[in-house]
Amino acid sequence: MGLTEGIEVKSTLLAGKAYDEIEKYLDKEPPSLLVVSRFGAHKTDEQDIGNTAENLLRLAPCNLLITGSSPAD
């Protein structure tokens, strides 16, 4: 039995400000799991987590998996 057998994975590409677009999408299509990166394009050394990931951590109406982009993250 393969790891993906019987599991439907849906991905969607959204245009616009990340947090706003994700929030709108979650209202229309609530997933069972949302996967986001810890940081987006504007990472600074002082941050532990990006703004989009932090907002979704607090407000997403579903399970959230926050991933790093490299072992250093």
PDB file of N, H, CA, C and O in Angstrom:
ATOM      1  N   MET A   1       0.850  -1.180   0.000  1.00  0.00           N
ATOM      2  CA  MET A   1       0.000   0.000   0.000  1.00  0.00           C
ATOM      3  C   MET A   1       0.893   1.239   0.000  1.00  0.00           C
ATOM      4  O   MET A   1       1.724   1.397   0.894  1.00  0.00           O
ATOM      5  N   GLY A   2       0.736   2.113  -0.981  1.00  0.00           N
ATOM      6  H   GLY A   2       0.061   1.985  -1.707  1.00  0.00           H
ATOM      7  CA  GLY A   2       1.530   3.334  -1.079  1.00  0.00           C
ATOM      8  C   GLY A   2       1.119   4.361  -0.040  1.00  0.00           C
ATOM      9  O   GLY A   2       0.004   4.317   0.481  1.00  0.00           O
ATOM     10  N   LEU A   3       1.998   5.262   0.252  1.00  0.00           N
ATOM     11  H   LEU A   3       2.903   5.298  -0.171  1.00  0.00           H
ATOM     12  CA  LEU A   3       1.720   6.288   1.255  1.00  0.00           C
ATOM     13  C   LEU A   3       0.582   7.212   0.854  1.00  0.00           C
ATOM     14  O   LEU A   3      -0.124   7.723   1.723  1.00  0.00           O
ATOM     15  N   THR A   4       0.386   7.440  -0.434  1.00  0.00           N
ATOM     16  H   THR A   4       0.959   7.025  -1.141  1.00  0.00           H
ATOM     17  CA  THR A   4      -0.661   8.357  -0.882  1.00  0.00           C
ATOM     18  C   THR A   4      -1.933   7.650  -1.312  1.00  0.00           C
ATOM     19  O   THR A   4      -2.884   8.305  -1.737  1.00  0.00           O
ATOM     20  N   GLU A   5      -1.971   6.341  -1.212  1.00  0.00           N
ATOM     21  H   GLU A   5      -1.198   5.809  -0.867  1.00  0.00           H
ATOM     22  CA  GLU A   5      -3.146   5.604  -1.664  1.00  0.00           C
ATOM     23  C   GLU A   5      -4.355   5.970  -0.815  1.00  0.00           C
ATOM     24  O   GLU A   5      -4.332   5.843   0.409  1.00  0.00           O
ATOM     25  N   GLY A   6      -5.397   6.422  -1.473  1.00  0.00           N
ATOM     26  H   GLY A   6      -5.415   6.525  -2.468  1.00  0.00           H
ATOM     27  CA  GLY A   6      -6.627   6.762  -0.782  1.00  0.00           C
ATOM     28  C   GLY A   6      -6.629   8.140  -0.149  1.00  0.00           C
ATOM     29  O   GLY A   6      -7.598   8.503   0.518  1.00  0.00           O
ATOM     30  N   ILE A   7      -5.569   8.921  -0.339  1.00  0.00           N
ATOM     31  H   ILE A   7      -4.782   8.626  -0.881  1.00  0.00           H
ATOM     32  CA  ILE A   7      -5.489  10.258   0.234  1.00  0.00           C
ATOM     33  C   ILE A   7      -5.516  11.272  -0.898  1.00  0.00           C
ATOM     34  O   ILE A   7      -4.703  11.212  -1.820  1.00  0.00           O
ATOM     35  N   GLU A   8      -6.452  12.196  -0.821  1.00  0.00           N
ATOM     36  H   GLU A   8      -7.113  12.245  -0.072  1.00  0.00           H
ATOM     37  CA  GLU A   8      -6.535  13.246  -1.830  1.00  0.00           C
ATOM     38  C   GLU A   8      -5.817  14.479  -1.306  1.00  0.00           C
ATOM     39  O   GLU A   8      -6.126  14.968  -0.219  1.00  0.00           O
ATOM     40  N   VAL A   9      -4.865  14.978  -2.072  1.00  0.00           N
ATOM     41  H   VAL A   9      -4.614  14.580  -2.955  1.00  0.00           H
ATOM     42  CA  VAL A   9      -4.127  16.180  -1.717  1.00  0.00           C
ATOM     43  C   VAL A   9      -4.530  17.271  -2.689  1.00  0.00           C
ATOM     44  O   VAL A   9      -4.466  17.087  -3.904  1.00  0.00           O
ATOM     45  N   LYS A  10      -4.949  18.417  -2.146  1.00  0.00           N
ATOM     46  H   LYS A  10      -5.000  18.567  -1.159  1.00  0.00           H
ATOM     47  CA  LYS A  10      -5.360  19.533  -2.985  1.00  0.00           C
ATOM     48  C   LYS A  10      -4.454  20.711  -2.686  1.00  0.00           C
ATOM     49  O   LYS A  10      -4.290  21.089  -1.526  1.00  0.00           O
ATOM     50  N   SER A  11      -3.865  21.294  -3.715  1.00  0.00           N
ATOM     51  H   SER A  11      -3.998  20.987  -4.658  1.00  0.00           H
ATOM     52  CA  SER A  11      -3.043  22.489  -3.537  1.00  0.00           C
ATOM     53  C   SER A  11      -3.637  23.605  -4.387  1.00  0.00           C
ATOM     54  O   SER A  11      -4.208  23.363  -5.451  1.00  0.00           O
ATOM     55  N   THR A  12      -3.490  24.835  -3.894  1.00  0.00           N
ATOM     56  H   THR A  12      -3.026  25.031  -3.030  1.00  0.00           H
ATOM     57  CA  THR A  12      -4.045  25.992  -4.582  1.00  0.00           C
ATOM     58  C   THR A  12      -3.031  27.116  -4.552  1.00  0.00           C
ATOM     59  O   THR A  12      -2.443  27.389  -3.505  1.00  0.00           O
ATOM     60  N   LEU A  13      -2.816  27.769  -5.672  1.00  0.00           N
ATOM     61  H   LEU A  13      -3.293  27.548  -6.522  1.00  0.00           H
ATOM     62  CA  LEU A  13      -1.931  28.913  -5.770  1.00  0.00           C
ATOM     63  C   LEU A  13      -2.783  30.172  -5.685  1.00  0.00           C
ATOM     64  O   LEU A  13      -3.723  30.344  -6.461  1.00  0.00           O
ATOM     65  N   LEU A  14      -2.452  31.058  -4.735  1.00  0.00           N
ATOM     66  H   LEU A  14      -1.688  30.918  -4.104  1.00  0.00           H
ATOM     67  CA  LEU A  14      -3.216  32.283  -4.524  1.00  0.00           C
ATOM     68  C   LEU A  14      -2.360  33.492  -4.872  1.00  0.00           C
ATOM     69  O   LEU A  14      -1.147  33.476  -4.662  1.00  0.00           O
ATOM     70  N   ALA A  15      -2.983  34.541  -5.403  1.00  0.00           N
ATOM     71  H   ALA A  15      -3.969  34.554  -5.574  1.00  0.00           H
ATOM     72  CA  ALA A  15      -2.270  35.766  -5.749  1.00  0.00           C
ATOM     73  C   ALA A  15      -2.711  36.883  -4.810  1.00  0.00           C
ATOM     74  O   ALA A  15      -3.900  37.029  -4.527  1.00  0.00           O
ATOM     75  N   GLY A  16      -1.760  37.663  -4.331  1.00  0.00           N
ATOM     76  H   GLY A  16      -0.794  37.544  -4.561  1.00  0.00           H
ATOM     77  CA  GLY A  16      -2.065  38.772  -3.432  1.00  0.00           C
ATOM     78  C   GLY A  16      -1.259  38.665  -2.155  1.00  0.00           C
ATOM     79  O   GLY A  16      -0.331  37.861  -2.061  1.00  0.00           O
ATOM     80  N   LYS A  17      -1.612  39.474  -1.174  1.00  0.00           N
ATOM     81  H   LYS A  17      -2.365  40.127  -1.250  1.00  0.00           H
ATOM     82  CA  LYS A  17      -0.923  39.434   0.115  1.00  0.00           C
ATOM     83  C   LYS A  17      -1.231  38.097   0.788  1.00  0.00           C
ATOM     84  O   LYS A  17      -2.395  37.735   0.962  1.00  0.00           O
ATOM     85  N   ALA A  18      -0.192  37.378   1.161  1.00  0.00           N
ATOM     86  H   ALA A  18       0.753  37.672   1.020  1.00  0.00           H
ATOM     87  CA  ALA A  18      -0.334  35.981   1.583  1.00  0.00           C
ATOM     88  C   ALA A  18      -1.374  35.774   2.679  1.00  0.00           C
ATOM     89  O   ALA A  18      -2.296  34.979   2.499  1.00  0.00           O
ATOM     90  N   TYR A  19      -1.252  36.454   3.791  1.00  0.00           N
ATOM     91  H   TYR A  19      -0.503  37.100   3.938  1.00  0.00           H
ATOM     92  CA  TYR A  19      -2.159  36.208   4.902  1.00  0.00           C
ATOM     93  C   TYR A  19      -3.606  36.496   4.521  1.00  0.00           C
ATOM     94  O   TYR A  19      -4.496  35.705   4.833  1.00  0.00           O
ATOM     95  N   ASP A  20      -3.852  37.622   3.847  1.00  0.00           N
ATOM     96  H   ASP A  20      -3.130  38.265   3.593  1.00  0.00           H
ATOM     97  CA  ASP A  20      -5.217  37.976   3.450  1.00  0.00           C
ATOM     98  C   ASP A  20      -5.834  36.916   2.539  1.00  0.00           C
ATOM     99  O   ASP A  20      -6.979  36.508   2.736  1.00  0.00           O
ATOM    100  N   GLU A  21      -5.073  36.478   1.549  1.00  0.00           N
ATOM    101  H   GLU A  21      -4.144  36.810   1.389  1.00  0.00           H
ATOM    102  CA  GLU A  21      -5.598  35.510   0.595  1.00  0.00           C
ATOM    103  C   GLU A  21      -5.833  34.145   1.240  1.00  0.00           C
ATOM    104  O   GLU A  21      -6.828  33.482   0.946  1.00  0.00           O
ATOM    105  N   ILE A  22      -4.930  33.728   2.110  1.00  0.00           N
ATOM    106  H   ILE A  22      -4.122  34.266   2.348  1.00  0.00           H
ATOM    107  CA  ILE A  22      -5.106  32.444   2.795  1.00  0.00           C
ATOM    108  C   ILE A  22      -6.327  32.500   3.703  1.00  0.00           C
ATOM    109  O   ILE A  22      -7.112  31.553   3.747  1.00  0.00           O
ATOM    110  N   GLU A  23      -6.493  33.592   4.421  1.00  0.00           N
ATOM    111  H   GLU A  23      -5.856  34.362   4.385  1.00  0.00           H
ATOM    112  CA  GLU A  23      -7.647  33.739   5.317  1.00  0.00           C
ATOM    113  C   GLU A  23      -8.967  33.669   4.535  1.00  0.00           C
ATOM    114  O   GLU A  23      -9.911  33.003   4.962  1.00  0.00           O
ATOM    115  N   LYS A  24      -9.025  34.355   3.398  1.00  0.00           N
ATOM    116  H   LYS A  24      -8.258  34.896   3.052  1.00  0.00           H
ATOM    117  CA  LYS A  24     -10.227  34.303   2.552  1.00  0.00           C
ATOM    118  C   LYS A  24     -10.488  32.885   2.060  1.00  0.00           C
ATOM    119  O   LYS A  24     -11.625  32.413   2.063  1.00  0.00           O
ATOM    120  N   TYR A  25      -9.430  32.218   1.641  1.00  0.00           N
ATOM    121  H   TYR A  25      -8.506  32.601   1.639  1.00  0.00           H
ATOM    122  CA  TYR A  25      -9.576  30.857   1.126  1.00  0.00           C
ATOM    123  C   TYR A  25     -10.051  29.898   2.214  1.00  0.00           C
ATOM    124  O   TYR A  25     -10.885  29.031   1.953  1.00  0.00           O
ATOM    125  N   LEU A  26      -9.530  30.045   3.425  1.00  0.00           N
ATOM    126  H   LEU A  26      -8.852  30.749   3.638  1.00  0.00           H
ATOM    127  CA  LEU A  26      -9.932  29.166   4.526  1.00  0.00           C
ATOM    128  C   LEU A  26     -11.407  29.323   4.866  1.00  0.00           C
ATOM    129  O   LEU A  26     -12.051  28.363   5.290  1.00  0.00           O
ATOM    130  N   ASP A  27     -11.948  30.523   4.684  1.00  0.00           N
ATOM    131  H   ASP A  27     -11.425  31.302   4.339  1.00  0.00           H
ATOM    132  CA  ASP A  27     -13.381  30.737   4.921  1.00  0.00           C
ATOM    133  C   ASP A  27     -14.228  29.976   3.905  1.00  0.00           C
ATOM    134  O   ASP A  27     -15.298  29.470   4.243  1.00  0.00           O
ATOM    135  N   LYS A  28     -13.747  29.892   2.642  1.00  0.00           N
ATOM    136  H   LYS A  28     -12.877  30.302   2.368  1.00  0.00           H
ATOM    137  CA  LYS A  28     -14.494  29.213   1.583  1.00  0.00           C
ATOM    138  C   LYS A  28     -14.286  27.706   1.589  1.00  0.00           C
ATOM    139  O   LYS A  28     -15.233  26.946   1.390  1.00  0.00           O
ATOM    140  N   GLU A  29     -13.050  27.271   1.815  1.00  0.00           N
ATOM    141  H   GLU A  29     -12.281  27.889   1.977  1.00  0.00           H
ATOM    142  CA  GLU A  29     -12.677  25.862   1.706  1.00  0.00           C
ATOM    143  C   GLU A  29     -11.869  25.426   2.928  1.00  0.00           C
ATOM    144  O   GLU A  29     -10.652  25.280   2.820  1.00  0.00           O
ATOM    145  N   PRO A  30     -12.500  25.212   4.085  1.00  0.00           N
ATOM    146  CA  PRO A  30     -11.711  24.838   5.267  1.00  0.00           C
ATOM    147  C   PRO A  30     -11.052  23.466   5.105  1.00  0.00           C
ATOM    148  O   PRO A  30     -11.743  22.459   4.949  1.00  0.00           O
ATOM    149  N   PRO A  31      -9.715  23.425   5.142  1.00  0.00           N
ATOM    150  CA  PRO A  31      -9.012  22.151   4.991  1.00  0.00           C
ATOM    151  C   PRO A  31      -8.894  21.436   6.329  1.00  0.00           C
ATOM    152  O   PRO A  31      -9.172  22.021   7.375  1.00  0.00           O
ATOM    153  N   SER A  32      -8.487  20.187   6.298  1.00  0.00           N
ATOM    154  H   SER A  32      -8.261  19.711   5.448  1.00  0.00           H
ATOM    155  CA  SER A  32      -8.199  19.482   7.543  1.00  0.00           C
ATOM    156  C   SER A  32      -6.765  19.770   7.982  1.00  0.00           C
ATOM    157  O   SER A  32      -6.450  19.665   9.168  1.00  0.00           O
ATOM    158  N   LEU A  33      -5.879  20.137   7.025  1.00  0.00           N
ATOM    159  H   LEU A  33      -6.134  20.223   6.062  1.00  0.00           H
ATOM    160  CA  LEU A  33      -4.494  20.468   7.344  1.00  0.00           C
ATOM    161  C   LEU A  33      -4.013  21.550   6.385  1.00  0.00           C
ATOM    162  O   LEU A  33      -4.203  21.463   5.172  1.00  0.00           O
ATOM    163  N   LEU A  34      -3.387  22.569   6.962  1.00  0.00           N
ATOM    164  H   LEU A  34      -3.233  22.640   7.947  1.00  0.00           H
ATOM    165  CA  LEU A  34      -2.771  23.639   6.180  1.00  0.00           C
ATOM    166  C   LEU A  34      -1.274  23.592   6.453  1.00  0.00           C
ATOM    167  O   LEU A  34      -0.857  23.588   7.611  1.00  0.00           O
ATOM    168  N   VAL A  35      -0.459  23.558   5.395  1.00  0.00           N
ATOM    169  H   VAL A  35      -0.798  23.562   4.454  1.00  0.00           H
ATOM    170  CA  VAL A  35       0.989  23.507   5.531  1.00  0.00           C
ATOM    171  C   VAL A  35       1.559  24.838   5.047  1.00  0.00           C
ATOM    172  O   VAL A  35       1.310  25.253   3.916  1.00  0.00           O
ATOM    173  N   VAL A  36       2.328  25.505   5.916  1.00  0.00           N
ATOM    174  H   VAL A  36       2.530  25.168   6.836  1.00  0.00           H
ATOM    175  CA  VAL A  36       2.958  26.780   5.562  1.00  0.00           C
ATOM    176  C   VAL A  36       4.416  26.764   5.999  1.00  0.00           C
ATOM    177  O   VAL A  36       4.803  26.013   6.895  1.00  0.00           O
ATOM    178  N   SER A  37       5.207  27.594   5.360  1.00  0.00           N
ATOM    179  H   SER A  37       4.893  28.204   4.632  1.00  0.00           H
ATOM    180  CA  SER A  37       6.610  27.741   5.735  1.00  0.00           C
ATOM    181  C   SER A  37       6.719  28.704   6.913  1.00  0.00           C
ATOM    182  O   SER A  37       5.891  29.602   7.072  1.00  0.00           O
ATOM    183  N   ARG A  38       7.731  28.512   7.723  1.00  0.00           N
ATOM    184  H   ARG A  38       8.403  27.783   7.594  1.00  0.00           H
ATOM    185  CA  ARG A  38       7.950  29.379   8.880  1.00  0.00           C
ATOM    186  C   ARG A  38       8.225  30.813   8.452  1.00  0.00           C
ATOM    187  O   ARG A  38       7.844  31.751   9.152  1.00  0.00           O
ATOM    188  N   PHE A  39       8.875  30.990   7.323  1.00  0.00           N
ATOM    189  H   PHE A  39       9.185  30.228   6.755  1.00  0.00           H
ATOM    190  CA  PHE A  39       9.201  32.312   6.804  1.00  0.00           C
ATOM    191  C   PHE A  39       8.830  32.418   5.344  1.00  0.00           C
ATOM    192  O   PHE A  39       8.810  31.426   4.616  1.00  0.00           O
ATOM    193  N   GLY A  40       8.532  33.650   4.922  1.00  0.00           N
ATOM    194  H   GLY A  40       8.548  34.456   5.514  1.00  0.00           H
ATOM    195  CA  GLY A  40       8.299  33.928   3.519  1.00  0.00           C
ATOM    196  C   GLY A  40       9.535  34.558   2.907  1.00  0.00           C
ATOM    197  O   GLY A  40      10.660  34.213   3.269  1.00  0.00           O
ATOM    198  N   ALA A  41       9.330  35.475   1.987  1.00  0.00           N
ATOM    199  H   ALA A  41       8.416  35.756   1.693  1.00  0.00           H
ATOM    200  CA  ALA A  41      10.437  36.088   1.252  1.00  0.00           C
ATOM    201  C   ALA A  41      11.189  37.139   2.057  1.00  0.00           C
ATOM    202  O   ALA A  41      12.311  37.492   1.692  1.00  0.00           O
ATOM    203  N   HIS A  42      10.614  37.648   3.133  1.00  0.00           N
ATOM    204  H   HIS A  42       9.703  37.361   3.430  1.00  0.00           H
ATOM    205  CA  HIS A  42      11.208  38.779   3.847  1.00  0.00           C
ATOM    206  C   HIS A  42      11.697  38.395   5.234  1.00  0.00           C
ATOM    207  O   HIS A  42      11.403  39.092   6.206  1.00  0.00           O
ATOM    208  N   LYS A  43      12.429  37.314   5.341  1.00  0.00           N
ATOM    209  H   LYS A  43      12.668  36.748   4.552  1.00  0.00           H
ATOM    210  CA  LYS A  43      12.964  36.843   6.616  1.00  0.00           C
ATOM    211  C   LYS A  43      14.075  37.769   7.108  1.00  0.00           C
ATOM    212  O   LYS A  43      14.922  38.208   6.331  1.00  0.00           O
ATOM    213  N   THR A  44      14.058  38.060   8.420  1.00  0.00           N
ATOM    214  H   THR A  44      13.369  37.703   9.051  1.00  0.00           H
ATOM    215  CA  THR A  44      15.160  38.788   9.040  1.00  0.00           C
ATOM    216  C   THR A  44      15.745  37.923  10.151  1.00  0.00           C
ATOM    217  O   THR A  44      15.078  37.026  10.666  1.00  0.00           O
ATOM    218  N   ASP A  45      16.971  38.193  10.510  1.00  0.00           N
ATOM    219  H   ASP A  45      17.513  38.922  10.092  1.00  0.00           H
ATOM    220  CA  ASP A  45      17.648  37.386  11.528  1.00  0.00           C
ATOM    221  C   ASP A  45      17.003  37.511  12.907  1.00  0.00           C
ATOM    222  O   ASP A  45      17.151  36.610  13.733  1.00  0.00           O
ATOM    223  N   GLU A  46      16.299  38.594  13.172  1.00  0.00           N
ATOM    224  H   GLU A  46      16.179  39.326  12.502  1.00  0.00           H
ATOM    225  CA  GLU A  46      15.697  38.816  14.486  1.00  0.00           C
ATOM    226  C   GLU A  46      14.402  38.030  14.708  1.00  0.00           C
ATOM    227  O   GLU A  46      13.954  37.898  15.847  1.00  0.00           O
ATOM    228  N   GLN A  47      13.805  37.517  13.655  1.00  0.00           N
ATOM    229  H   GLN A  47      14.169  37.624  12.730  1.00  0.00           H
ATOM    230  CA  GLN A  47      12.510  36.849  13.757  1.00  0.00           C
ATOM    231  C   GLN A  47      12.648  35.368  14.055  1.00  0.00           C
ATOM    232  O   GLN A  47      13.562  34.705  13.566  1.00  0.00           O
ATOM    233  N   ASP A  48      11.721  34.853  14.871  1.00  0.00           N
ATOM    234  H   ASP A  48      10.978  35.391  15.269  1.00  0.00           H
ATOM    235  CA  ASP A  48      11.621  33.413  15.094  1.00  0.00           C
ATOM    236  C   ASP A  48      10.635  32.764  14.143  1.00  0.00           C
ATOM    237  O   ASP A  48      10.759  31.588  13.800  1.00  0.00           O
ATOM    238  N   ILE A  49       9.635  33.563  13.715  1.00  0.00           N
ATOM    239  H   ILE A  49       9.534  34.519  13.993  1.00  0.00           H
ATOM    240  CA  ILE A  49       8.582  33.074  12.828  1.00  0.00           C
ATOM    241  C   ILE A  49       8.072  34.267  12.023  1.00  0.00           C
ATOM    242  O   ILE A  49       8.041  35.390  12.527  1.00  0.00           O
ATOM    243  N   GLY A  50       7.678  34.028  10.791  1.00  0.00           N
ATOM    244  H   GLY A  50       7.704  33.116  10.382  1.00  0.00           H
ATOM    245  CA  GLY A  50       7.177  35.109   9.946  1.00  0.00           C
ATOM    246  C   GLY A  50       5.769  35.538  10.333  1.00  0.00           C
ATOM    247  O   GLY A  50       5.071  34.820  11.048  1.00  0.00           O
ATOM    248  N   ASN A  51       5.354  36.704   9.863  1.00  0.00           N
ATOM    249  H   ASN A  51       5.921  37.287   9.281  1.00  0.00           H
ATOM    250  CA  ASN A  51       4.042  37.261  10.201  1.00  0.00           C
ATOM    251  C   ASN A  51       2.887  36.392   9.721  1.00  0.00           C
ATOM    252  O   ASN A  51       1.917  36.183  10.451  1.00  0.00           O
ATOM    253  N   THR A  52       2.989  35.890   8.504  1.00  0.00           N
ATOM    254  H   THR A  52       3.776  36.060   7.912  1.00  0.00           H
ATOM    255  CA  THR A  52       1.904  35.068   7.974  1.00  0.00           C
ATOM    256  C   THR A  52       1.745  33.791   8.787  1.00  0.00           C
ATOM    257  O   THR A  52       0.630  33.428   9.162  1.00  0.00           O
ATOM    258  N   ALA A  53       2.849  33.108   9.061  1.00  0.00           N
ATOM    259  H   ALA A  53       3.755  33.403   8.756  1.00  0.00           H
ATOM    260  CA  ALA A  53       2.777  31.878   9.857  1.00  0.00           C
ATOM    261  C   ALA A  53       2.253  32.163  11.257  1.00  0.00           C
ATOM    262  O   ALA A  53       1.461  31.386  11.789  1.00  0.00           O
ATOM    263  N   GLU A  54       2.685  33.266  11.859  1.00  0.00           N
ATOM    264  H   GLU A  54       3.329  33.897  11.426  1.00  0.00           H
ATOM    265  CA  GLU A  54       2.220  33.607  13.211  1.00  0.00           C
ATOM    266  C   GLU A  54       0.717  33.889  13.236  1.00  0.00           C
ATOM    267  O   GLU A  54       0.008  33.404  14.118  1.00  0.00           O
ATOM    268  N   ASN A  55       0.238  34.662  12.282  1.00  0.00           N
ATOM    269  H   ASN A  55       0.814  35.056  11.565  1.00  0.00           H
ATOM    270  CA  ASN A  55      -1.204  34.953  12.230  1.00  0.00           C
ATOM    271  C   ASN A  55      -2.018  33.693  11.997  1.00  0.00           C
ATOM    272  O   ASN A  55      -3.054  33.498  12.633  1.00  0.00           O
ATOM    273  N   LEU A  56      -1.564  32.839  11.097  1.00  0.00           N
ATOM    274  H   LEU A  56      -0.723  32.997  10.580  1.00  0.00           H
ATOM    275  CA  LEU A  56      -2.293  31.602  10.835  1.00  0.00           C
ATOM    276  C   LEU A  56      -2.246  30.661  12.035  1.00  0.00           C
ATOM    277  O   LEU A  56      -3.206  29.933  12.290  1.00  0.00           O
ATOM    278  N   LEU A  57      -1.147  30.672  12.765  1.00  0.00           N
ATOM    279  H   LEU A  57      -0.368  31.263  12.558  1.00  0.00           H
ATOM    280  CA  LEU A  57      -1.041  29.850  13.969  1.00  0.00           C
ATOM    281  C   LEU A  57      -2.120  30.235  14.972  1.00  0.00           C
ATOM    282  O   LEU A  57      -2.699  29.368  15.627  1.00  0.00           O
ATOM    283  N   ARG A  58      -2.389  31.512  15.094  1.00  0.00           N
ATOM    284  H   ARG A  58      -1.918  32.216  14.562  1.00  0.00           H
ATOM    285  CA  ARG A  58      -3.395  31.982  16.043  1.00  0.00           C
ATOM    286  C   ARG A  58      -4.823  31.838  15.520  1.00  0.00           C
ATOM    287  O   ARG A  58      -5.736  31.580  16.305  1.00  0.00           O
ATOM    288  N   LEU A  59      -5.034  31.999  14.225  1.00  0.00           N
ATOM    289  H   LEU A  59      -4.293  32.209  13.588  1.00  0.00           H
ATOM    290  CA  LEU A  59      -6.392  32.164  13.720  1.00  0.00           C
ATOM    291  C   LEU A  59      -6.909  31.077  12.782  1.00  0.00           C
ATOM    292  O   LEU A  59      -8.109  31.040  12.509  1.00  0.00           O
ATOM    293  N   ALA A  60      -6.064  30.205  12.287  1.00  0.00           N
ATOM    294  H   ALA A  60      -5.089  30.235  12.509  1.00  0.00           H
ATOM    295  CA  ALA A  60      -6.524  29.198  11.322  1.00  0.00           C
ATOM    296  C   ALA A  60      -7.528  28.247  11.982  1.00  0.00           C
ATOM    297  O   ALA A  60      -7.298  27.775  13.095  1.00  0.00           O
ATOM    298  N   PRO A  61      -8.634  27.968  11.297  1.00  0.00           N
ATOM    299  CA  PRO A  61      -9.674  27.094  11.850  1.00  0.00           C
ATOM    300  C   PRO A  61      -9.415  25.609  11.557  1.00  0.00           C
ATOM    301  O   PRO A  61     -10.350  24.812  11.472  1.00  0.00           O
ATOM    302  N   CYS A  62      -8.138  25.253  11.405  1.00  0.00           N
ATOM    303  H   CYS A  62      -7.378  25.900  11.474  1.00  0.00           H
ATOM    304  CA  CYS A  62      -7.797  23.878  11.055  1.00  0.00           C
ATOM    305  C   CYS A  62      -6.431  23.535  11.639  1.00  0.00           C
ATOM    306  O   CYS A  62      -5.777  24.385  12.243  1.00  0.00           O
ATOM    307  N   ASN A  63      -6.009  22.304  11.459  1.00  0.00           N
ATOM    308  H   ASN A  63      -6.540  21.613  10.968  1.00  0.00           H
ATOM    309  CA  ASN A  63      -4.662  21.908  11.864  1.00  0.00           C
ATOM    310  C   ASN A  63      -3.651  22.644  10.997  1.00  0.00           C
ATOM    311  O   ASN A  63      -3.879  22.853   9.806  1.00  0.00           O
ATOM    312  N   LEU A  64      -2.528  23.038  11.604  1.00  0.00           N
ATOM    313  H   LEU A  64      -2.343  22.868  12.572  1.00  0.00           H
ATOM    314  CA  LEU A  64      -1.511  23.808  10.903  1.00  0.00           C
ATOM    315  C   LEU A  64      -0.148  23.149  11.090  1.00  0.00           C
ATOM    316  O   LEU A  64       0.263  22.871  12.217  1.00  0.00           O
ATOM    317  N   LEU A  65       0.550  22.900   9.987  1.00  0.00           N
ATOM    318  H   LEU A  65       0.217  23.126   9.072  1.00  0.00           H
ATOM    319  CA  LEU A  65       1.907  22.380  10.018  1.00  0.00           C
ATOM    320  C   LEU A  65       2.822  23.491   9.515  1.00  0.00           C
ATOM    321  O   LEU A  65       2.726  23.912   8.362  1.00  0.00           O
ATOM    322  N   ILE A  66       3.714  23.964  10.392  1.00  0.00           N
ATOM    323  H   ILE A  66       3.792  23.623  11.328  1.00  0.00           H
ATOM    324  CA  ILE A  66       4.665  25.017  10.028  1.00  0.00           C
ATOM    325  C   ILE A  66       6.017  24.352   9.799  1.00  0.00           C
ATOM    326  O   ILE A  66       6.541  23.679  10.687  1.00  0.00           O
ATOM    327  N   THR A  67       6.584  24.542   8.604  1.00  0.00           N
ATOM    328  H   THR A  67       6.158  25.089   7.883  1.00  0.00           H
ATOM    329  CA  THR A  67       7.836  23.894   8.241  1.00  0.00           C
ATOM    330  C   THR A  67       8.945  24.928   8.113  1.00  0.00           C
ATOM    331  O   THR A  67       8.671  26.100   7.853  1.00  0.00           O
ATOM    332  N   GLY A  68      10.186  24.510   8.292  1.00  0.00           N
ATOM    333  H   GLY A  68      10.408  23.558   8.504  1.00  0.00           H
ATOM    334  CA  GLY A  68      11.338  25.350   8.041  1.00  0.00           C
ATOM    335  C   GLY A  68      11.798  25.177   6.610  1.00  0.00           C
ATOM    336  O   GLY A  68      11.458  24.188   5.961  1.00  0.00           O
ATOM    337  N   SER A  69      12.572  26.134   6.110  1.00  0.00           N
ATOM    338  H   SER A  69      12.849  26.937   6.638  1.00  0.00           H
ATOM    339  CA  SER A  69      13.032  26.029   4.726  1.00  0.00           C
ATOM    340  C   SER A  69      14.409  25.396   4.627  1.00  0.00           C
ATOM    341  O   SER A  69      14.829  25.004   3.539  1.00  0.00           O
ATOM    342  N   SER A  70      15.121  25.291   5.747  1.00  0.00           N
ATOM    343  H   SER A  70      14.780  25.610   6.632  1.00  0.00           H
ATOM    344  CA  SER A  70      16.432  24.653   5.745  1.00  0.00           C
ATOM    345  C   SER A  70      16.735  24.165   7.159  1.00  0.00           C
ATOM    346  O   SER A  70      16.047  24.568   8.097  1.00  0.00           O
ATOM    347  N   PRO A  71      17.736  23.316   7.342  1.00  0.00           N
ATOM    348  CA  PRO A  71      18.086  22.855   8.692  1.00  0.00           C
ATOM    349  C   PRO A  71      18.424  23.993   9.654  1.00  0.00           C
ATOM    350  O   PRO A  71      18.249  23.847  10.864  1.00  0.00           O
ATOM    351  N   ALA A  72      18.906  25.126   9.132  1.00  0.00           N
ATOM    352  H   ALA A  72      19.048  25.245   8.150  1.00  0.00           H
ATOM    353  CA  ALA A  72      19.234  26.274   9.997  1.00  0.00           C
ATOM    354  C   ALA A  72      17.990  26.966  10.514  1.00  0.00           C
ATOM    355  O   ALA A  72      18.055  27.664  11.526  1.00  0.00           O
ATOM    356  N   ASP A  73      16.845  26.791   9.839  1.00  0.00           N
ATOM    357  H   ASP A  73      16.792  26.223   9.017  1.00  0.00           H
ATOM    358  CA  ASP A  73      15.593  27.411  10.277  1.00  0.00           C
ATOM    359  C   ASP A  73      15.092  26.631  11.436  1.00  0.00           C
ATOM    360  O   ASP A  73      14.042  26.954  11.992  1.00  0.00           O
TER     361      ASP A  73
END
